[in-house]
């Protein structure tokens, strides 16, 4: 797995020191996750220029991306409030060399919107299903498609949604066989899991 830096929680001086070291290795692409605009703006000008930053996902690419990998992932988000986590997953996949298709606002409150996209989702190698509140959409999706489904609980919702705790428990208790689940808001981790599934399959096919 390639280098990744969790920027959240790092103070400005520590982040500058770390990225300055990584910037010296121009042949080593690095993914920056949970990077705030404030952290980006606090970097030296030349270092800031070298980072491909996307604000909604809070991700940055240092030294570009990894070589392309055969495979495609469906990133399916229940609501527009889940967009940041969905884009974190999509940007991580892009960095890893995988193509993705992002579908937002296909939660169980408007189930027909999900059903209208089942054929397209099924054409992908893996689906990342992102939902907050009751966390129901990944279970529904996993009951409709044959490809692997990675559920990502999101901290959207209020009251008993418990900052994503309810969605996490619902996905862990899913009756859809074989669905796997990441930590709350972990779009990065879901993308890495999808990458492992796909490169493992590619390696096996190449070496058979």
C-alpha positions as CSV (number, residue, x, y, z in Angstrom):
1,X,0.0,0.0,0.0
2,X,1.4,3.5,-0.9
3,X,2.3,6.2,1.6
4,X,-0.5,8.2,3.2
5,X,-0.4,11.0,5.8
6,X,-3.3,11.8,8.2
7,X,-3.0,15.6,8.5
8,X,-5.8,16.0,11.1
9,X,-4.5,16.6,14.5
10,X,-1.0,17.6,13.4
11,X,0.2,21.1,14.2
12,X,1.6,23.3,11.5
13,X,5.3,22.9,12.3
14,X,5.1,19.1,12.5
15,X,3.2,18.9,9.2
16,X,5.6,21.2,7.4
17,X,8.6,19.2,8.6
18,X,7.0,15.9,7.5
19,X,5.9,17.1,4.1
20,X,9.2,18.7,3.4
21,X,10.9,15.4,3.9
22,X,8.4,13.6,1.7
23,X,8.6,16.3,-1.0
24,X,12.3,15.3,-1.6
25,X,11.3,11.9,-3.0
26,X,9.7,13.0,-6.2
27,X,9.2,9.4,-7.4
28,X,7.0,8.5,-4.4
29,X,3.4,9.7,-4.7
30,X,1.9,10.5,-1.3
31,X,-1.8,10.8,-0.3
32,X,-2.7,13.5,2.3
33,X,-6.0,12.9,4.1
34,X,-8.1,15.1,6.4
35,X,-6.1,18.2,5.5
36,X,-7.9,21.4,6.3
37,X,-7.7,24.6,4.2
38,X,-5.9,26.2,7.1
39,X,-3.2,23.6,7.1
40,X,-2.8,23.9,3.4
41,X,-2.5,27.7,3.6
42,X,0.1,27.3,6.4
43,X,2.5,25.5,4.2
44,X,5.5,27.3,2.5
45,X,4.5,28.6,-1.0
46,X,6.5,26.1,-3.0
47,X,5.3,23.1,-1.0
48,X,1.7,24.3,-1.3
49,X,2.0,24.6,-5.1
50,X,3.2,21.0,-5.3
51,X,0.0,19.6,-3.7
52,X,-3.2,18.8,-5.8
53,X,-5.8,19.7,-3.1
54,X,-9.6,19.0,-3.2
55,X,-11.4,20.9,-0.4
56,X,-14.7,18.8,0.0
57,X,-12.8,15.6,0.5
58,X,-9.9,17.3,2.3
59,X,-7.4,15.3,0.4
60,X,-4.2,16.2,-1.4
61,X,-1.8,14.5,-3.8
62,X,1.9,15.1,-3.4
63,X,3.9,14.0,-6.5
64,X,0.8,12.9,-8.4
65,X,-0.9,9.6,-8.4
66,X,-0.1,5.9,-8.6
67,X,-0.1,4.1,-12.0
68,X,-3.5,3.0,-13.4
69,X,-5.0,-0.3,-12.1
70,X,-7.6,-2.3,-14.0
71,X,-10.9,-2.1,-12.2
72,X,-13.8,0.2,-11.3
73,X,-15.5,1.0,-7.9
74,X,-19.0,2.3,-7.4
75,X,-19.0,4.9,-4.6
76,X,-22.7,5.1,-3.5
77,X,-23.8,7.7,-0.9
78,X,-27.2,7.8,0.7
79,X,-27.5,11.6,1.0
80,X,-25.8,14.8,-0.1
81,X,-24.7,15.2,3.5
82,X,-22.4,12.2,3.0
83,X,-20.7,13.8,0.1
84,X,-17.4,14.6,1.9
85,X,-16.9,11.0,2.9
86,X,-17.9,9.8,-0.6
87,X,-15.4,12.2,-2.2
88,X,-12.7,11.1,0.2
89,X,-13.2,7.5,-1.0
90,X,-13.3,8.6,-4.7
91,X,-10.1,10.7,-4.4
92,X,-8.3,7.9,-2.6
93,X,-9.3,5.5,-5.4
94,X,-8.1,8.1,-8.0
95,X,-4.7,8.3,-6.1
96,X,-4.4,4.5,-6.1
97,X,-5.0,4.4,-9.8
98,X,-8.6,3.0,-9.8
99,X,-11.5,4.6,-11.7
100,X,-14.7,5.1,-9.8
101,X,-18.3,6.3,-10.4
102,X,-19.9,8.4,-7.7
103,X,-23.6,8.3,-7.0
104,X,-25.0,10.6,-4.4
105,X,-28.5,10.9,-2.8
106,X,-29.6,7.2,-3.4
107,X,-30.6,6.4,0.2
108,X,-33.6,4.4,1.3
109,X,-35.8,7.5,1.7
110,X,-36.0,7.5,-2.1
111,X,-35.4,3.8,-2.9
112,X,-36.3,4.1,-6.5
113,X,-33.2,6.2,-7.1
114,X,-31.0,3.3,-5.9
115,X,-33.0,0.8,-7.9
116,X,-32.5,2.9,-11.0
117,X,-28.7,2.5,-10.6
118,X,-28.4,-1.1,-9.7
119,X,-27.3,-2.2,-13.2
120,X,-24.6,0.4,-13.3
121,X,-23.4,-0.5,-9.8
122,X,-23.4,-4.2,-10.7
123,X,-21.1,-3.5,-13.6
124,X,-18.3,-2.4,-11.2
125,X,-15.9,-4.7,-9.3
126,X,-16.7,-3.4,-5.8
127,X,-19.2,-1.0,-4.2
128,X,-18.6,1.4,-1.4
129,X,-21.9,2.2,0.3
130,X,-22.0,5.3,2.5
131,X,-24.8,6.2,4.8
132,X,-25.6,7.9,8.1
133,X,-28.8,8.1,10.2
134,X,-30.1,4.5,10.3
135,X,-27.4,3.2,8.0
136,X,-29.9,1.1,6.0
137,X,-28.8,1.7,2.4
138,X,-25.6,-0.6,2.4
139,X,-27.7,-3.5,3.7
140,X,-30.3,-3.0,0.9
141,X,-27.6,-2.6,-1.7
142,X,-25.7,-5.8,-0.6
143,X,-29.0,-7.7,-1.0
144,X,-29.3,-6.5,-4.6
145,X,-25.9,-7.0,-6.1
146,X,-23.4,-9.8,-6.3
147,X,-20.2,-7.7,-6.1
148,X,-18.5,-7.0,-2.7
149,X,-20.1,-4.2,-0.7
150,X,-18.1,-2.2,1.8
151,X,-20.4,-0.2,4.2
152,X,-19.2,3.1,5.6
153,X,-21.2,4.6,8.5
154,X,-21.3,8.4,8.5
155,X,-21.8,10.8,11.4
156,X,-24.8,12.5,9.8
157,X,-28.1,12.6,11.6
158,X,-29.3,13.8,15.0
159,X,-30.4,12.5,18.3
160,X,-30.1,8.7,18.5
161,X,-28.1,8.7,15.3
162,X,-25.3,9.2,17.9
163,X,-22.7,10.7,15.5
164,X,-22.7,7.6,13.3
165,X,-22.9,5.1,16.1
166,X,-26.4,3.9,15.1
167,X,-25.3,3.5,11.5
168,X,-22.2,1.6,12.5
169,X,-24.2,-0.8,14.7
170,X,-26.9,-1.3,12.0
171,X,-24.3,-2.2,9.4
172,X,-22.4,-4.5,11.7
173,X,-25.8,-6.3,12.4
174,X,-26.7,-6.4,8.7
175,X,-28.5,-9.6,7.5
176,X,-26.9,-9.2,4.1
177,X,-24.3,-11.9,3.9
178,X,-20.7,-10.9,3.4
179,X,-21.0,-7.1,3.7
180,X,-18.0,-5.6,5.4
181,X,-17.9,-2.4,7.4
182,X,-15.3,0.3,8.1
183,X,-15.1,2.8,10.9
184,X,-17.3,5.9,11.0
185,X,-16.5,8.4,8.2
186,X,-13.7,6.2,6.9
187,X,-13.9,6.8,3.2
188,X,-10.2,6.4,2.9
189,X,-10.2,3.0,4.6
190,X,-13.0,1.8,2.4
191,X,-11.2,2.8,-0.8
192,X,-8.0,1.0,0.4
193,X,-10.1,-2.1,1.1
194,X,-11.6,-2.0,-2.4
195,X,-8.1,-1.6,-3.8
196,X,-6.8,-4.7,-2.0
197,X,-9.8,-6.7,-3.3
198,X,-9.2,-5.6,-6.9
199,X,-5.4,-6.0,-7.0
200,X,-5.7,-9.4,-5.3
201,X,-8.1,-10.5,-8.0
202,X,-5.8,-9.1,-10.7
203,X,-2.7,-10.8,-9.2
204,X,-4.5,-14.1,-9.1
205,X,-5.7,-13.9,-12.7
206,X,-2.2,-12.9,-13.8
207,X,-0.5,-15.7,-12.0
208,X,-2.9,-18.6,-12.8
